[in-house]
Amino acid sequence: MTENKTVTASLSRRNFLALSGAIPAVIAAQTGPSGAFAADLAANPAAPSAKKYPIGLELYSVRTELARDLPNTLRTVAKIGYEVVEFYAPYFDWTVPYAKEVRTMMDDLGLRCYSTHNHLPFLMPDAGKAIEINQILGCRLLVLATAPAGTTGVEGWKNFCGQLTAAMDVLKPHGLSLGYHNHDAEWAPLVPGQRIMDFIAANTPHEFVLQLDVGTCVAAGADPVAWVKANPGRIKVIHCKDWAPGGIPANPTTGVAGNNKGYRALFGEGVTPWRELFAAVESVGGLEYYLMEQEDSPYPEFEAVQRCLDNWKAMRATT
């Protein structure tokens, strides 16, 4: 994806993931709400429609703050009003005792973690540490956010899908499921009439989760609403990232921040058909919860995700 970064985080997420390997995330694979989310929903069945779908934050959105002070980041995210968090690559290095500390922090703050992003090697061959830490956190879904470097051609993607299916078999006995998080590259054609994402969907089990990164889908010129309708029950969670044409990336040499286009557009300020997408994921997609993700913006990280949530609430109030 073509991402615009601030000087303090000039390394794009795609490059970060490519350097790290491939990434998974964790979530329940049933078509209805499950795991911790199902328990939360069952406890409050009379909640308004919008409240049935918690809004969370992919913590990559506040990566500088997270690296500086994880406890304060969780406190601030909860205070802003997010209900769910999704951890990504840095959590691979946690010890089991530290994961328990993080779970205690989340419980005290009323936060939930239903999914995490992980590298494929973190899951193979036995995924022992990934399983233990994700169970501690209360996760049910591991989402792979990118394929291993060098995955090309039909055979390459077929082999990758085989690895995903094998990883699912490892996770399933432990109550965990697996998914894939798209970037813009997966919307490119693989063979005539079939994009890479179409191939992944066709060559993985139905319970394999297709975590939709909305902004990269829109940036690639794909239709997120049509994608959801073509894959009923498999869109358990989406990353609510917006995009606007005409983005100018930040310049890490001069410090020039670029403009508010591209991935710097805050949620609701780009060209994504959000209302139509909400209707699709909630009616046929099998959605369980939403995650906000802001890759970059003209604002400090906490202010950016606060503004995104404010826009979200205003939009949901009239949806």
N, C-alpha and C positions, 0 to 999 in steps of 0.2 A: 504494500500500500504506500501511497505517497503521503507521508505524514510530516507535519510541521511541528518542530520542537522548540522549546525555550532554550536559552543558553545553558541553563542549569541541567537540562535533560535533552541535549541535542541528539542523542542516539535514538533513532526511531524504534518503535516497538517491533516492527518487522525485523530490523537489524538485530535488536536485542534477542528476539526469539531465534533468529537464524544462528547467532553466536552460541546460544544456549542449547539448541537442538529443537526437537518438536515438543509441543505442549498439549496436555490434556486437561479437562476439567471434570468435576464429579456431579452427577445428578441422578435422581430417580428416573427409571425408564418406563414406568406405567403411564397410561394415557391420562389418568386423573392425578390429582394432588397426592403426594406420598411423602413418607419420611417425616422429618420435623415439620415441614410445611403443612402436611396433612393434619398433624396434631394441632398446629396453631389454628388452622381453619376450622377444625372440628370444635375447638374451644370457643369459637366466635362465629357460629353459622349464620347469625342474623346481620353480620356486618354489611355495609353498603357494597355494591358491586365493585367499585374501585378498590376497596379495602381487601378484597379477596386475592388481590395480586400485589404482594409486597413489592416495594421499590428498594432495591439495594444498590451498592456501588462496587464496581470492579476497582480494586485498590490501586491498580496501575494509574488511575486518575490522580492519585495523591502520592505518587511514588517517592518524590523527594521528601515529603513529610514522613512517610512510612519508614524510609531508611533512617531518618533522623530520630524518630521517637514513635515507636509502634503504639505504646499505651495511649499517648496523647492523640495520635491519629484516630484510634478507635473511639476515644471519648468524643473527639470533635465531630467525627462522622455521625455518631449516634445523636449528638446534640443538634446537628444540622437537621436531622430527621430521617436519615436512612435506616432501614430496618434490617438489611441483609448486607453482608460483605462477601466479596470473592477474592481470596488470596491468589497470588501468582508466584512465579519462579523463586523469589527469595525464601519462601517457606520451605523449600526443599532441604535447607540447611538446619532447620529446627531439630532440636532433640525432642524426644517424647515428653520429658518433664516440662520443657518450654511450651510445647503444644498444649499441655494441660493448663499451664498458666494462662495462655491466650484464651482458651475455652472459658476459664473462670472469668477473665476480663469481659468476654462477650456476654456471658450469662448475667453478670452484674449490670451491664449496660443495656440488656434487652436486645442484643444483636444476635443474628443467626448467620451461619455460613452453610449454605446448601451446596456450594460447588467450589472447586478450586481449579486453577490452571497448572498443568504439570508438563514436564518434558517426557517424551516417550521412553527414554532410557530409565526414567524414574519408576516406570511401571513394569519393566522387563528385567529378569525373567519371572520373578515371583511377586514383585511389587510389595514386598513385606512392609517396608517403612511407609510407603504411600498409603497402604491400607490402614495401618495403625494410626497414623496421624489424622487421616481423613475421618476415621471413625471417632476419634477423640473430638474433632471439631464439629461433628454432627453432619458431615457432608454425606451425600449419596451419589454425587456425580463428579467424574473427572473428565475435563474437556481438553482435547488436544487442539491447540490453537494454530498449529502450523505443521506441515509435513516435514520430514527430514530433508536437509539440504540435498539437492541432486535428484529429487523425485521428479521424473519426467517420463513422458510417453505412456502409452496404455499399460505396458508391462510394469513400469515403475509405480503407477498409481494402483494397479491391481495388487502388486506386492504389498503396498502400503495398506490397502484395505484388508488384506489378509492379516497383517500385523494388528490392526485395530480389532478385528474379530477375535484373534488370539488373546489380546489384552482383555477384552470383554469376558472371555471364558475364565480368565484368572480372577477378575474382580467379582463376577456374579455370585460365587458362593459366599462372599463376604457382604452381600447386600449392597454392592456398589455397581454403578453403571458407568458407561463411557460415552463421550461425545466428541464432536469436532467443531472448532470455532473458525469460521472462514475469514480470509482476508480478500483483498480485491483480486489477487492472482487466480483464485479458484473459480472465478466467473469467466475465465478464458476458455475457448473451445478446446476440447481434447481430441475429439473426432467430429466429423460433420454431424451437426444436430445434437451434440452432447457436450456440455461443459464439464469441467473437472468436478464441480459440486454435484452435478447430475450423476456423474460416474460414482462418486463417493456414496451418494444416497442409494444408488441401485446396487452397490456391492457391499453393503453393510446391513446387518439385521434391522428389522423395523424398530426394535427397542433402542437402537443406537441413536443418540440425541444429536440433532443438528442445531447447535447453538448459533443463532444468526447474529453476526456483527452487521448491524444495519448500515452504518456509515460507509463501510468498504463496499457493501453490495451496491449502494446507490452511486458511489463514486465510480464503480466499474460499469455503470450503465444498466445494471440488472434491475429487475422489478421485485422488490422484497415481498409485496403482497402476493404476486403470482407464485413465488417460491414457496411461501407458507401454504397456500392452497394446494400446491402440487405435492406437498409432503405432510398430509394430515397426521396429527398426533405426535410428530417428531420434533416440534419446535418448543421444547419445554421452557426455554429461557432465551431472551434476546438481549443483546447489548444495545442500549439506547444511545447510540452515537449518531450525531447529525453530520451533514456535509453540505457545503455550498460551493458552486463552481467559482473558479477564479482565484484560488488560494495562492498566496505567496509565502513560501516557507521562511522560517526564521533563519537568520544568517549567524552561525556560531562564531564567525570571525569578527564581524563588525558589531554584533549584538543587536542588529536591527530585528525587530520582532515579527515582521510580516504583517499581514492584515487579518481580518476576522473571517476569511473565507476558508475553503477546504475543510480540514478537520478542526480548525480553530473556531468554527461556528459552534455556539453552544446549542444544547438540546432545544429544539423548537425554532431555531433561527436559520435552519438550512432549507433544503428542498424536499426532504423526506415526507411522504404522505402518511404522517403519524396516525391520524384518526382511522384511516382505512386499514393500516397495519395493525393497530390495536384490535379492531373488530375481527380481523382475520386470525390473529394468534389466539384470541380468547374464544373464538367460535369453533375453529377447526384445527388450530395449531397445537393444541394440548398444553398451552402455556401454564406455568406454575408460578412464576415470579419474573419481575423485570430487574435488569441491572443497568444502571447508568454508567457510561464510560466517556470521559473527556480526555482526549489525548494531549491537547494543548489548548491554550486560549490566551487572550490578552491579560488575564487576571491571575493572581496567586492561586495556587491549587485549591485551597479550602474555599475561597470566594467563588471560584469557577464552579465547583460542584454544588455550592449553595445556590448559585444562580440557575444552574441546570434543574435542581429540585424545585425551585420556585416556578420555573417555566412548566415543569412536569405537573405540578399541582394545579396551576391555572388551566392547563390543557385538559387534565383529567376531570376537573370540575365541570367542564362543558362538553365532555365526551359521552 
